[in-house]
Amino acid sequence: NEQLIMPIAIQVHHALIDGRDIADYVRLFQECLDGDPDGGSGV
């Protein structure tokens, strides 16, 4: 799914450039993979 991966990769790329905490994007990415919109419980 390049249509899904590319936007995420771009966001991560900008996050690194901006020097922001990458953890937020990593968590969002993992939630997308897990298919858990709530995120958190059972992790």
Phi, psi and omega in degrees: 000080181294330180295335180268316184292315184302308179303320179294316180298320179295317180296318179296318180300313179295323180298319179294319180295319182284346179076020179278168182290116182291341183303324181298318181287324179297319180295316180298319181296317180295322179296322179296320181291321182285338181072027181248097182298330180288319180063141176110286186300133176081010180275000000 
